[in-house]
């Protein structure tokens, strides 16, 4: 029978399709099919012994995931699919297991709301076999003895009726159990009155079994029956009776053999870390029924393979449950080693994040943790392969993929003609906000129907956080775990010490428990390996929290301050440390850089969203710019924030950019984005920061310096000179760089003698060697310039400044590309390697231009040159545009293409019209052997004729070195 969405059916007067939508989960079905196949092979093996209590158990498959991910739906679908083809989703395909023994699915919902206690669990298992129409004397006699002792005066039939279990199998069970009693009495030749007394029959059975009488041959095959019948018939004894049930199932004739598949849903309600009494009883059932496969669904992994649980559970450790041991945490006694880089390990589980991949468990980075969702035991073909046999059987159920989210919404509600009721625009908003969580999709559908009663829903109506998700998320968490959860939602990523510090707790135990739950995802290679499921984090941060222990606005602010301080401590205690500025970076290096960037990303978000003082962010910002690497830093646009909300907040709940933290975020964002944005946009953003005067003086001068630098790239010489001079005259850490900037302005204006004189006093902090190279190459003193760039690169290596090292090498490759194309090939390769992992747009253009110059005069020039011309134009970097046109001029001069040369000269005239980079036009004329009609205002270091001669010689030398046509 097809599932029906009754809430949707009664949510509208319109006749709409409300069939239950079930999307994908094909990999989960493949896991089930593989587990069933392996289980059938194992129990069919001649050596299999149902009474062997020492062999490791491989009869458990666990699906775990966050609340609302679809575990119960999956459990119901698996039950239906195992029961026959009509109940199997079409996309799951035909199973490959044998037709005998017959699969017998038994689904038991262990949710507290279902009211299933252990007694009912055992009765449900027995009722499932009532359809076999066979008494199970060993189990039934024990059950009758237990029942008479614990339910005096209440028959089994009355109990089943009162419990609402009135289906056909429930009606048949009391008769079968009573029949087992009568048959035992008959076989033992007990008088009629005695034969109806359970106690006397069981006493006689015990005596007969121990004496191995022929009349009790069927029961004597179970050597533990007598002990169970003699034991006190309490709940503890009842938990051992499934051993008798397994024995009876094993005795069934071949033609009637069945393979029970027991689906235990909502396993998280069985107990918790402190109270495992019910879990211990359930575990006994699983252990004592090795001929049944148990498919368990719940929010957390089973911890049965953890030896630390010895004493709380009967059967523990990886030797007992080899297929449940793949994610055991490290011993709690071993302290977590501090992580200093992206590749360091963590003393926790090796669980990978469940991402959107058609609803399957896949790691956060493409495939990290994909083994969580691949059961190789079903493909091994034989149990000789121990690795396949003990494949991980704890499967994290992942979120819906974007495609599956849209498919779910399209099929969930439909017009009578099959058209989706929810419009594509609304489906897109819901799908994005859901982060793939099916429960969110379900709640959004209900909200859609509610709004649709009065008007047509709009995208803003479904861009919504649901408080109901809070209740579902927190219902099985302890109070300390909820405290850590709220603190963790302030963080993009965290580890156990950081989450504990943010929560302000004196011990790590709650955080350790929390990270083992499926609402916390893991990327083991990250500096901070854990992060909250996206929809859980969004709901915690933005939905109306009406739980009893909800946080006030002050609570959120204080927690944000604790998290901010803890992140700052992490940075200052790492190898990164506060840097002295661009000229000195004692903490440079891959490990320190990873820590710095990670701390900055989280610290900037916290300071901006919660209006915190800058604190350690000031020194961190200086350390960040010191390497000139420019990793992306800026957090997403402010979302509605609890502690940012107030009268001045905008409609989204985010406060306007009116704090120093806002301005620091904007500054660093502009610096990183300038590698992708047009320089005009960079000038616009940094000018707004400078005009706000919200930053402290040293950071204000930082913004002013980079504003002047961007203005220089655009040819805004006056504004750039004013900014550079202001910074140069200050005590800012960027004063040496600003003095270098003034030298560059002199060079760009064509005043080489003044630039050369000023460069003599720059030193390392002012990048003197690179500046001298920049002055000498326009004079075609290319070998001298290359030597300066080599010295600049060596100094950068000594100071561990990656960006400066790459820039100096790129300039060296550029100069040598004119004089020695063969040697330049290696220099270009080295520059490309040094740029790996850096975001330096101008330097990248320099390397690409060097590659063009190296092949100038050949057919390999034209296509990449046209592309580079377009790219530099889009970036708005004047120097890069001029250098590309210079490469075009060199190429056309070598090939003798006068039209091409004239076109390149025309473009250079346009680029240098404002006065900057005018010497590029002179150099281009020198290459082409042309003279200007007007005198040039460029002041060279020597006679212009010497410069002209050297550039023209480069053209003739390249032409002579080309192979003949």
C-alpha positions in Angstrom: 0.0 0.0 0.0 1.4 3.4 -1.0 2.2 5.8 1.9 0.0 8.8 2.3 0.9 12.2 3.7 -2.2 12.7 5.8 -1.1 16.1 7.2 -0.8 17.4 3.6 -4.1 15.7 2.6 -5.9 17.6 5.4 -3.9 20.8 5.0 -5.8 22.1 1.9 -9.3 22.1 0.4 -7.8 21.4 -3.0 -7.4 17.9 -4.3 -3.7 17.5 -4.5 -1.5 14.5 -4.8 -0.1 13.6 -1.3 1.7 10.3 -1.9 4.6 9.9 0.5 7.8 10.9 -1.3 10.8 8.7 -0.8 13.9 9.9 -2.4 16.9 7.7 -3.3 18.7 6.0 -0.4 20.0 3.5 -2.9 23.3 3.1 -1.2 21.6 2.3 2.1 19.6 -0.3 0.4 22.8 -1.7 -1.2 24.2 -1.9 2.4 21.1 -3.8 3.5 21.2 -6.2 0.5 24.9 -6.9 1.1 24.4 -7.5 4.8 21.5 -9.9 4.1 23.5 -11.8 1.5 26.4 -12.2 3.9 24.1 -13.2 6.7 22.4 -15.9 4.7 25.7 -17.3 3.6 26.9 -17.4 7.2 23.8 -19.1 8.7 23.7 -21.6 5.8 27.3 -22.7 6.4 27.5 -26.3 7.8 29.7 -25.1 10.6 27.3 -22.5 11.9 26.1 -23.3 15.4 23.3 -21.2 16.9 24.3 -22.3 20.4 27.9 -21.0 20.1 28.1 -18.2 22.6 31.7 -17.4 22.1 32.0 -16.6 18.3 32.2 -12.9 17.4 28.8 -11.6 16.2 28.4 -10.2 12.7 24.6 -9.9 12.7 24.2 -6.2 13.1 23.9 -3.3 10.6 23.5 0.2 12.0 22.2 3.3 10.3 22.7 6.4 12.3 22.1 10.1 11.6 20.8 13.3 12.8 17.2 13.6 13.9 15.0 14.2 10.9 17.4 12.7 8.3 14.9 10.0 7.4 16.0 7.0 9.5 12.5 5.8 10.4 11.3 6.2 6.8 14.3 4.2 5.7 13.5 1.5 8.3 9.9 1.3 7.1 10.9 1.1 3.5 13.4 -1.6 4.2 10.8 -3.6 6.1 8.4 -3.4 3.2 11.1 -4.2 0.6 12.3 -7.3 2.5 8.6 -8.4 2.7 8.3 -8.6 -1.0 8.6 -6.8 -4.4 5.4 -4.7 -4.1 6.8 -2.8 -1.1 10.2 -2.2 -2.6 10.9 1.2 -4.2 11.5 0.9 -7.9 14.9 2.5 -7.8 16.2 -0.2 -5.4 16.2 -2.9 -8.0 15.9 -6.7 -7.6 17.8 -8.3 -4.7 20.3 -11.1 -5.4 19.9 -13.3 -2.3 18.6 -16.9 -2.5 14.9 -17.6 -2.1 15.5 -20.0 0.8 15.4 -19.5 3.7 12.5 -17.0 3.5 13.2 -13.6 4.8 10.9 -12.6 7.7 11.2 -8.9 8.5 10.2 -7.8 12.0 10.1 -4.0 12.7 10.0 -2.7 16.3 9.9 1.0 17.0 11.7 1.6 20.3 10.6 5.2 20.6 9.3 6.2 24.1 6.1 7.4 22.4 5.5 3.9 21.0 5.4 2.5 24.6 7.5 -0.5 23.8 9.2 -2.0 26.8 11.5 -5.0 26.9 8.6 -7.4 27.6 6.7 -6.2 24.6 9.9 -6.4 22.5 10.3 -10.1 23.3 6.5 -10.7 22.7 6.7 -9.0 19.3 9.6 -11.2 18.3 7.6 -14.3 19.3 4.5 -13.0 17.5 6.4 -12.6 14.3 6.9 -16.4 14.2 3.3 -17.2 15.0 2.6 -17.1 11.3 4.7 -20.3 10.9 1.8 -22.1 12.7 4.3 -24.1 14.8 4.7 -24.2 18.6 8.1 -23.4 19.9 8.1 -25.5 23.1 11.5 -24.5 24.6 10.7 -20.8 24.4 7.0 -21.1 25.0 7.4 -23.1 28.2 9.9 -20.5 29.6 7.6 -17.7 28.5 4.6 -19.3 30.2 6.6 -19.7 33.4 7.7 -16.0 33.3 4.1 -14.9 32.5 2.5 -16.7 35.4 5.1 -15.3 37.8 4.9 -11.7 36.6 1.3 -11.4 35.4 -0.7 -13.5 37.9 -4.4 -13.6 37.0 -3.9 -12.0 33.5 -3.8 -14.3 30.5 -1.5 -13.6 27.7 -4.5 -13.2 25.4 -5.9 -10.5 27.6 -2.6 -8.6 27.8 -2.2 -8.6 24.0 -5.8 -7.3 23.6 -5.2 -4.6 26.2 -1.9 -3.6 24.6 -3.7 -3.1 21.2 -2.0 -6.1 19.6 -5.1 -7.6 18.1 -3.9 -8.6 14.6 -4.1 -12.2 13.4 -0.7 -13.3 14.7 -1.5 -11.9 18.2 -4.6 -14.0 18.2 -2.7 -17.1 17.2 0.1 -16.7 19.8 -1.7 -17.6 23.0 -3.0 -20.8 21.4 0.4 -21.8 20.2 2.0 -21.1 23.6 -0.7 -23.1 25.4 -0.3 -25.9 22.9 3.4 -26.1 23.8 2.4 -26.7 27.4 -0.1 -29.3 26.5 2.2 -31.1 24.2 5.0 -31.2 26.8 2.6 -32.6 29.4 1.4 -35.2 26.9 5.0 -36.3 25.9 5.9 -36.6 29.6 2.7 -38.6 30.3 1.6 -36.1 33.0 -2.0 -36.4 34.4 -4.5 -33.9 33.0 -4.7 -31.7 36.1 -0.9 -31.6 36.5 -0.5 -31.0 32.8 -2.3 -27.7 33.0 -0.1 -26.4 35.8 2.9 -24.5 34.3 5.1 -24.9 37.3 4.7 -28.7 37.5 5.2 -29.1 33.8 8.4 -27.1 33.7 9.7 -29.1 36.8 9.0 -32.3 34.9 10.6 -30.9 31.8 13.7 -29.9 33.7 14.0 -33.4 35.2 13.4 -35.1 31.8 16.0 -32.9 30.1 18.6 -33.5 32.7 18.0 -37.2 32.6 17.9 -37.1 28.8 14.7 -39.0 28.5 13.6 -40.1 25.1 10.2 -38.4 25.6 12.0 -35.0 26.0 14.3 -35.5 23.0 13.2 -32.4 21.2 13.9 -30.2 24.3 17.0 -32.0 25.3 18.8 -30.6 22.3 19.0 -27.3 24.1 21.3 -27.9 27.1 20.6 -24.5 28.6 16.8 -24.9 28.7 16.8 -26.6 32.2 18.9 -23.8 33.7 16.6 -21.2 32.3 13.5 -23.0 33.5 15.0 -23.2 37.0 16.2 -19.6 37.1 14.1 -16.9 38.8 11.6 -15.8 36.1 12.3 -12.1 36.2 13.1 -9.6 33.5 16.7 -10.5 33.5 15.9 -14.1 32.8 13.5 -13.1 30.1 16.4 -11.4 28.3 18.1 -14.8 27.9 14.9 -16.5 26.5 15.7 -15.4 22.9 18.4 -18.0 23.0 15.6 -20.5 23.1 13.8 -18.7 20.3 17.0 -19.0 18.2 17.2 -22.7 19.0 13.6 -23.3 17.9 14.1 -21.4 14.6 17.2 -23.5 13.9 15.2 -26.7 14.4 12.6 -25.7 11.7 12.4 -28.1 8.7 14.3 -27.0 5.6 11.1 -26.2 3.7 9.9 -24.0 6.5 13.1 -22.3 7.5 13.0 -18.5 7.9 15.7 -15.9 8.3 14.5 -13.2 10.7 15.5 -9.6 9.8 14.8 -7.6 12.9 14.6 -3.8 12.4 15.0 -1.9 15.7 14.1 1.8 15.1 14.7 4.9 17.3 17.4 3.1 19.2 18.5 6.3 20.9 15.5 5.9 23.2 16.8 2.7 24.6 19.1 4.5 27.0 22.0 6.9 27.4 25.6 6.7 28.5 24.6 6.6 32.2 21.5 4.4 32.0 22.2 1.3 29.9 19.9 -1.2 31.7 17.5 -1.6 28.8 20.3 -1.5 26.2 22.0 -4.4 28.1 18.8 -6.5 27.8 18.4 -5.6 24.1 22.1 -6.4 23.4 21.5 -9.9 24.9 18.8 -10.5 22.4 21.1 -9.6 19.6 23.9 -11.8 20.9 21.7 -14.8 21.6 20.0 -14.8 18.2 23.0 -15.1 15.8 20.6 -16.5 13.2 18.7 -13.2 13.0 20.1 -10.1 11.3 19.4 -6.9 13.3 19.1 -3.6 11.3 19.3 -0.8 13.9 18.5 2.8 13.2 19.2 5.6 15.6 20.9 8.9 16.2 24.2 7.6 17.3 26.6 4.7 16.6 26.5 1.6 18.7 29.3 1.6 21.2 29.2 -2.1 21.8 32.7 -2.6 20.4 34.2 -0.2 23.0 36.0 -2.2 25.7 35.4 0.7 28.1 31.8 -0.4 28.4 32.7 -3.7 30.0 30.5 -4.0 33.1 27.8 -1.9 31.7 27.0 -4.3 28.8 27.6 -8.1 28.7 29.4 -8.3 25.4 31.9 -5.6 24.5 35.0 -5.0 22.6 36.1 -5.3 19.0 36.7 -9.0 19.3 33.0 -9.4 20.1 31.6 -7.0 17.5 34.3 -6.7 14.8 32.0 -4.9 12.3 31.1 -2.2 14.8 34.7 -1.3 15.8 35.8 1.0 12.9 35.1 4.2 14.7 36.2 3.6 18.2 37.5 6.7 20.0 41.0 6.8 21.4 41.3 6.0 25.1 40.0 8.8 27.2 43.2 8.7 29.3 45.3 9.8 26.4 45.3 13.6 26.2 44.5 15.1 22.9 47.6 16.4 21.1 47.3 20.0 20.0 46.8 20.4 16.3 49.0 22.9 14.5 48.3 22.2 10.9 45.6 20.9 8.5 47.0 17.4 8.4 47.4 16.7 12.1 45.2 14.1 13.7 42.7 14.3 16.5 42.0 12.1 19.4 38.4 11.4 18.4 36.5 9.4 16.0 37.6 9.2 12.4 34.1 10.0 11.2 33.8 12.0 8.0 31.2 14.6 7.3 28.0 13.5 5.7 27.5 15.8 2.8 24.8 16.0 0.1 25.5 13.1 -2.2 22.2 11.6 -3.1 21.4 11.0 0.5 24.5 9.0 1.2 27.3 9.3 3.7 30.2 11.0 2.0 33.1 12.9 3.4 33.2 16.7 3.6 36.0 16.8 1.0 34.6 14.9 -2.0 35.2 11.4 -0.6 36.7 11.7 2.9 35.0 9.0 4.8 33.2 7.3 1.9 34.2 4.0 3.4 31.5 4.8 6.0 28.9 4.1 3.4 30.4 1.2 1.5 30.0 -2.3 2.8 32.5 -4.5 1.1 31.3 -7.7 2.8 28.5 -8.2 0.3 30.9 -8.3 -2.6 33.6 -10.5 -1.2 32.0 -13.7 -2.3 33.6 -15.6 0.5 34.3 -15.2 4.2 38.0 -16.0 3.6 38.5 -12.3 3.1 38.6 -11.2 6.7 38.8 -7.5 5.7 35.6 -7.8 3.7 33.9 -9.8 6.3 34.6 -7.2 9.0 33.8 -4.2 6.9 32.3 -1.3 8.8 28.6 -1.9 9.5 27.9 1.5 11.1 26.6 3.7 8.3 26.1 7.5 8.6 22.9 8.5 6.7 23.8 11.6 4.7 21.7 14.5 3.6 19.8 14.7 0.4 21.7 16.1 -2.6 20.4 19.3 -4.2 18.8 17.2 -7.0 17.1 14.9 -4.5 15.8 17.8 -2.5 14.1 19.3 -5.5 12.7 15.9 -6.5 11.3 15.3 -3.0 9.6 18.7 -3.0 8.3 18.3 -6.6 6.7 14.9 -5.8 5.6 15.6 -2.2 2.8 17.9 -3.3 1.4 17.7 -6.9 -1.7 18.8 -8.8 -4.1 16.1 -10.0 -2.3 16.2 -13.4 1.0 15.5 -11.8 2.5 19.0 -12.0 4.4 20.1 -8.8 2.3 22.3 -6.5 5.4 24.1 -5.2 6.9 26.5 -7.8 10.6 26.0 -8.8 11.6 29.3 -7.3 10.2 28.3 -3.9 11.6 24.8 -4.2 15.1 26.3 -4.7 14.8 28.4 -1.6 13.6 25.5 0.5 16.2 23.2 -0.8 19.0 25.5 -0.1 17.8 26.4 3.5 17.3 22.7 4.3 21.0 21.7 3.9 19.5 18.4 2.7 17.7 17.5 6.0 14.4 15.7 5.1 12.7 17.0 8.3 13.3 20.6 7.2 11.8 19.8 3.8 8.7 18.3 5.6 8.3 21.3 7.9 8.6 23.7 4.9 5.9 21.8 3.0 3.6 22.2 6.0 4.4 25.9 6.1 3.8 26.3 2.4 0.3 24.7 2.8 -0.5 26.9 5.8 0.4 30.2 3.9 -1.3 29.0 0.8 -4.7 29.0 2.6 -4.8 32.8 2.6 -2.4 33.9 -0.2 0.2 32.7 -2.7 3.4 31.9 -0.9 6.5 33.9 -1.9 10.2 32.9 -1.6 10.6 35.0 1.6 7.9 32.9 3.2 9.8 29.7 3.0 13.2 31.3 3.9 12.5 30.3 7.4 14.0 28.6 10.5 11.7 26.2 12.4 11.8 26.1 16.2 10.4 22.5 16.0 13.9 21.5 14.8 15.3 22.7 18.1 13.1 20.4 20.1 14.0 17.4 17.8 17.7 18.3 18.0 17.9 18.6 21.8 15.4 16.1 23.0 18.0 13.4 23.8 20.9 15.7 24.9 21.9 16.3 28.5 21.9 19.8 29.8 25.7 20.2 29.6 25.6 18.8 26.0 22.9 21.4 25.1 25.1 24.1 26.6 28.1 23.0 24.4 25.8 22.7 21.4 24.7 26.3 21.7 28.3 27.5 22.1 29.4 25.4 19.1 26.8 26.9 16.9 28.8 30.2 17.2 31.7 28.5 15.5 32.3 27.6 11.9 34.4 24.6 13.1 35.8 23.5 16.4 37.6 20.9 18.3 36.8 19.6 21.8 39.0 22.2 23.7 37.5 25.1 21.7 33.9 24.0 22.2 34.5 23.5 25.9 36.1 26.9 26.3 33.3 28.6 24.4 30.8 26.9 26.6 32.7 28.0 29.7 32.7 24.5 31.2 35.4 23.2 33.5 35.6 19.7 31.8 35.6 18.3 28.3 33.2 15.3 28.8 30.1 17.0 27.5 31.9 18.1 24.3 33.4 14.7 23.9 29.9 13.2 24.1 28.5 15.8 21.7 31.0 15.2 18.9 30.0 11.5 18.7 26.5 12.4 17.8 25.5 12.6 14.1 24.5 16.3 14.3 28.2 17.0 14.5 30.0 16.2 11.3 33.8 15.7 11.0 36.5 16.6 8.5 39.5 14.8 10.1 42.1 16.8 8.1 40.9 20.1 9.3 42.6 22.2 12.0 39.3 22.1 13.8 37.8 18.8 12.7 34.2 19.2 13.8 31.3 21.3 12.6 27.6 21.3 13.2 25.1 20.2 10.6 24.2 23.4 8.6 20.4 23.4 9.3 21.0 22.7 13.0 23.4 25.6 13.3 21.1 27.9 11.5 18.2 27.0 13.6 20.0 27.3 16.9 21.3 30.8 15.9 18.2 32.3 14.4 15.0 30.4 15.4 12.9 31.4 18.4 14.2 29.1 21.2 11.4 28.3 23.6 13.2 25.5 25.4 13.4 25.7 29.2 17.2 26.3 29.3 17.3 28.8 26.3 20.0 31.5 26.4 19.3 35.2 26.8 20.9 37.8 24.6 23.6 38.3 27.2 24.3 34.6 27.4 25.0 34.6 23.6 27.2 37.6 23.9 29.2 36.2 26.7 29.6 32.9 24.9 30.8 34.7 21.8 33.4 36.6 23.9 34.6 33.3 25.4 34.9 31.7 21.9 36.7 34.8 20.6 39.2 34.7 23.4 39.8 31.0 23.1 40.5 31.4 19.3 42.9 34.2 20.0 44.7 32.1 22.6 45.0 29.3 20.1 46.7 31.7 17.7 49.0 33.4 20.1 50.1 30.0 21.5 50.7 28.6 18.1 53.8 28.9 15.9 52.3 31.8 14.1 52.5 34.3 16.9 52.1 38.1 16.4 54.2 39.3 13.5 56.1 42.5 13.5 54.7 43.5 10.1 55.5 42.9 6.4 59.2 43.0 7.1 59.3 40.3 9.7 57.2 37.3 10.2 58.7 35.0 12.8 55.8 32.6 12.7 55.8 32.1 8.9 55.5 28.6 7.6 52.7 26.3 6.4 51.7 25.2 9.9 51.6 28.7 11.4 49.9 30.1 8.4 47.1 27.5 8.6 46.5 28.4 12.3 46.6 32.1 11.6 44.1 32.0 8.7 41.7 29.7 10.5 41.7 31.9 13.6 41.2 35.0 11.6 38.3 33.6 9.7 36.4 32.7 12.9 37.6 35.7 14.9 36.5 38.1 12.3 33.0 36.6 12.2 32.6 36.6 15.9 33.8 40.2 16.4 31.6 41.4 13.6 28.4 39.6 14.4 28.6 40.2 18.2 30.3 43.6 18.2 33.4 42.6 20.1 36.5 44.6 20.6 39.2 43.9 18.1 41.7 42.5 20.7 44.1 40.0 19.2 42.7 40.6 15.7 44.9 43.6 15.3 48.1 41.7 15.5 46.6 38.8 13.5 45.7 41.2 10.7 49.3 42.4 10.5 50.6 38.9 10.5 48.2 38.0 7.7 49.3 40.8 5.4 53.0 40.1 6.2 53.2 37.0 3.9 51.3 38.6 0.9 49.6 35.3 0.4 46.0 36.6 0.5 43.9 33.5 1.3 40.2 34.2 1.3 39.2 35.5 4.7 36.0 37.4 4.8 33.1 35.6 6.5 29.7 35.5 4.7 27.5 38.6 4.9 26.1 39.1 8.4 23.1 36.9 9.1 20.5 37.7 11.8 22.5 37.5 15.0 21.1 37.3 18.5 23.5 39.7 20.1 23.6 42.0 17.0 19.9 42.4 17.0 18.6 45.8 18.2 16.8 48.9 17.1 19.5 49.8 14.7 19.5 46.4 13.0 18.4 46.2 9.4 15.5 44.0 8.2 17.6 40.9 8.0 18.6 41.3 11.7 22.1 42.3 10.9 23.4 45.6 12.3 24.9 48.2 9.9 28.6 48.4 9.4 29.4 50.8 12.2 32.0 49.1 14.3 35.8 48.6 14.1 35.2 44.9 13.5 33.0 45.7 10.5 35.7 47.9 9.1 38.4 45.4 9.7 36.4 42.7 7.9 35.8 45.1 5.0 39.5 46.0 4.8 40.8 42.4 4.8 38.0 41.4 2.4 38.9 44.1 0.0 42.6 43.1 0.1 41.8 39.5 -0.7 39.1 40.3 -3.2 41.3 42.7 -5.1 43.0 39.6 -6.6 39.7 38.9 -8.4 37.9 42.3 -8.5 38.7 45.3 -10.6 40.9 47.7 -8.9 38.2 50.4 -9.1 36.1 48.3 -6.8 39.0 47.9 -4.4 39.5 51.7 -4.3 35.8 52.2 -3.6 35.7 49.7 -0.7 38.9 50.9 0.9 38.0 54.6 0.5 34.8 53.9 2.5 36.8 52.3 5.3 39.3 55.2 5.4 36.5 57.8 5.4 34.7 56.0 8.3 37.7 56.6 10.7 36.4 53.7 12.8 39.6 51.7 12.8 42.4 52.4 15.3 45.2 54.4 13.9 47.6 51.6 12.9 44.8 49.7 11.1 43.6 52.9 9.6 47.0 53.5 8.1 47.0 49.9 6.8 43.8 50.6 4.9 45.2 53.9 3.6 48.4 52.3 2.3 46.5 49.7 0.3 44.1 52.3 -0.9 47.0 54.3 -2.3 48.4 51.1 -3.8 45.2 50.4 -5.7 45.0 54.0 -6.8 48.5 53.7 -8.2 47.3 50.6 -10.2 44.5 52.7 -11.7 46.8 55.6 -12.5 45.4 57.9 -9.8 48.8 59.4 -9.2 47.9 62.3 -6.9 45.7 60.3 -4.6 48.2 57.5 -4.4 51.1 59.9 -3.7 49.1 61.6 -0.9 48.2 58.3 0.8 51.7 56.9 0.5 53.3 60.1 1.8 50.9 60.0 4.8 51.9 56.5 5.7 55.6 57.0 5.0 55.7 60.0 7.4 54.1 57.9 10.2 55.4 55.3 12.5 53.2 52.6 10.9 54.6 49.2 10.3 53.9 49.9 6.6 56.0 53.1 6.5 58.9 51.3 4.7 56.5 49.8 2.2 55.0 53.3 1.7 58.4 54.8 1.0 58.8 52.0 -1.6 55.5 53.1 -3.0 56.7 56.6 -3.5 59.7 55.3 -5.4 57.3 53.3 -7.6 55.4 56.5 -8.3 58.6 58.2 -9.4 59.4 55.2 -11.7 55.9 55.1 -13.1 56.1 58.8 -13.9 59.3 58.1 -15.8 61.7 59.9 -13.4 64.3 57.1 -13.2 67.2 59.1 -11.7 65.0 60.3 -8.7 63.6 56.8 -8.3 67.1 55.3 -8.3 68.4 57.8 -5.8 65.4 57.2 -3.4 65.8 53.4 -3.7 69.2 53.4 -2.2 67.9 53.8 1.3 64.9 51.4 1.2 66.7 48.3 2.7 65.0 44.9 3.0 61.8 46.3 4.6 61.4 48.5 1.6 62.2 45.7 -0.8 65.3 47.6 -2.2 66.6 44.8 -4.4 63.3 44.3 -6.2 62.8 48.0 -6.7 66.3 48.3 -8.3 65.4 45.5 -10.6 62.2 47.4 -11.5 64.4 50.4 -12.4 67.0 48.6 -14.4 64.9 46.4 -16.7 63.2 49.3 -18.5 66.7 50.3 -19.5 67.2 46.9 -21.1 69.8 46.1 -18.5 68.2 42.8 -18.1 71.0 40.7 -16.7 71.6 43.3 -14.0 67.8 43.4 -13.2 67.7 39.6 -13.0 70.5 39.7 -10.5 68.6 42.2 -8.4 65.5 40.0 -8.5 67.6 37.0 -7.5 68.9 38.8 -4.5 65.4 39.9 -3.7 64.1 36.4 -3.9 66.9 35.1 -1.6 66.1 37.8 1.0 62.5 36.8 0.9 63.4 33.2 1.4 65.5 34.1 4.4 62.6 36.1 5.9 60.1 33.4 4.9 57.9 35.8 3.0 56.2 33.6 0.4 54.4 36.4 -1.5 57.6 38.4 -2.0 59.6 35.4 -3.0 57.1 34.6 -5.7 56.9 38.2 -6.9 60.7 38.5 -7.2 61.0 35.3 -9.1 58.2 36.3 -11.5 60.0 39.5 -12.3 63.3 37.6 -12.8 61.5 35.2 -15.3 60.0 38.3 -17.0 63.4 39.9 -17.6 65.2 36.7 -18.7 62.4 35.9 -21.1 63.7 38.7 -23.4 67.4 37.6 -23.4 67.4 33.8 -23.0 64.1 32.0 -23.7 65.6 28.6 -22.9 66.8 29.7 -19.4 63.5 31.5 -18.9 61.6 28.3 -19.3 63.0 27.0 -16.0 62.5 30.4 -14.3 58.9 30.5 -15.4 58.4 27.0 -14.0 59.9 28.0 -10.7 57.7 31.1 -10.5 54.7 29.0 -11.2 55.6 26.6 -8.4 56.2 29.4 -5.9 52.7 30.8 -6.8 51.1 27.5 -5.9 48.7 28.2 -3.0 49.0 32.0 -3.3 46.5 34.4 -4.6 48.5 37.1 -6.3 46.8 38.3 -9.4 49.4 40.8 -10.6 52.2 38.4 -10.1 50.3 35.7 -11.9 49.9 38.1 -14.8 53.7 38.8 -14.7 54.5 35.1 -15.1 52.0 34.7 -17.9 53.5 37.7 -19.7 57.0 36.2 -19.3 55.7 33.0 -21.0 54.4 35.1 -23.9 57.7 37.0 -24.3 59.6 33.7 -24.3 57.7 32.5 -27.4 57.5 35.9 -29.1 58.0 35.6 -32.8 56.4 32.1 -33.0 53.0 30.8 -33.8 52.6 29.9 -30.1 52.2 33.5 -29.1 48.9 34.7 -30.5 46.1 32.7 -28.8 47.4 33.0 -25.1 48.3 36.6 -25.7 44.8 37.6 -26.7 43.4 35.8 -23.7 45.9 37.5 -21.4 45.0 40.9 -22.9 41.4 40.3 -22.0 42.2 39.1 -18.5 44.4 42.0 -17.6 41.8 44.5 -18.9 39.2 43.0 -16.7 41.4 43.2 -13.7 42.1 46.9 -14.2 45.8 46.6 -13.3 47.6 49.3 -15.4 51.1 47.8 -15.2 49.9 44.4 -16.2 48.0 45.8 -19.2 51.1 47.8 -20.3 53.4 44.8 -20.0 51.1 42.7 -22.2 51.0 45.3 -24.9 54.8 45.5 -24.6 54.9 41.7 -25.3 52.7 42.2 -28.3 55.0 45.0 -29.6 58.0 42.7 -29.1 56.3 39.9 -31.0 55.2 42.0 -33.9 58.6 43.7 -34.2 60.3 40.3 -34.4 57.9 39.1 -37.0 57.9 42.4 -38.9 54.2 42.8 -38.6 53.8 46.6 -39.0 50.0 46.6 -38.6 50.3 44.5 -35.4 53.0 46.9 -34.1 50.9 50.0 -34.8 47.9 48.4 -33.0 50.0 47.6 -29.9 51.4 51.1 -29.9 47.9 52.6 -30.1 46.8 50.5 -27.1 49.9 51.6 -25.2 49.1 55.3 -25.9 45.6 54.7 -24.5 46.9 53.0 -21.4 49.6 55.6 -20.7 47.4 58.6 -21.6 47.2 59.7 -17.9 51.0 59.9 -17.7 51.8 56.7 -15.7 53.8 53.9 -17.4 54.8 56.3 -20.3 58.2 54.7 -20.6 56.4 51.5 -21.8 55.5 53.5 -24.9 59.0 54.6 -25.4 60.3 51.1 -25.0 57.8 49.8 -27.6 59.0 52.4 -30.1 62.6 51.4 -29.4 61.7 47.8 -30.2 59.9 48.8 -33.4 62.7 51.1 -34.5 60.4 54.1 -34.5 60.9 57.7 -33.4 58.4 59.8 -31.7 57.2 63.1 -33.3 57.3 64.7 -29.8 60.0 64.6 -27.2 59.5 62.2 -24.4 59.3 63.3 -20.8 60.9 60.1 -19.5 64.2 60.7 -17.7 66.5 57.8 -18.2 69.6 56.9 -16.1 71.8 57.2 -19.2 71.6 58.5 -22.7 68.3 57.5 -24.4 70.2 56.3 -27.5 71.9 53.6 -25.4 68.6 52.4 -24.1 67.1 52.4 -27.6 70.0 50.5 -29.0 69.8 47.7 -26.4 66.0 47.2 -26.9 66.3 47.1 -30.7 69.2 44.6 -30.4 66.9 42.3 -28.4 64.5 42.3 -31.4 67.1 41.6 -34.0 68.7 38.9 -31.8 65.4 37.1 -31.3 64.6 37.4 -35.0 68.0 35.9 -35.9 67.5 33.0 -33.4 64.2 31.9 -34.9 64.3 28.9 -37.3 63.9 29.8 -40.9 60.4 29.6 -42.5 
